[in-house]
Amino acid sequence: MTALDVTGARTSEAADVITGARERIDTLDDRIIGLIQERMAVSAVIQEARITSGGRRVNLSREMEVLGRYRDALGKPGTGLAMTLLELCRGRI
């Protein structure tokens, strides 16, 4: 299978651009996954401190701030992304 087949490009120049860009995306995805895992760990620390002090596991007003921040930065899809992050970090409520 050639680079043209793999990338869907019609020229070798375009295939080279696509291949390089895909490698960059893979690198970015690896960093994003690492950051999400770090966020999950920090969220666990916050939840433990909140529960230990007699509070609730989830702070809904804080979650609304997070949702607004992602929506403002990324538009409507940002809200969905934030919801997924919140679910990963605190579990389903």
Buried (B, 14 or more C-beta within 10 A) or exposed (E): EEEBEEBEBEEEEBBEEBBEEEEEEEEEEEEEEEEBEEBEEEBEEBBEEBEEEEEEEEBEEEBEEBBEEBBEEEEEEBBEBBBEBBEEBBEEE
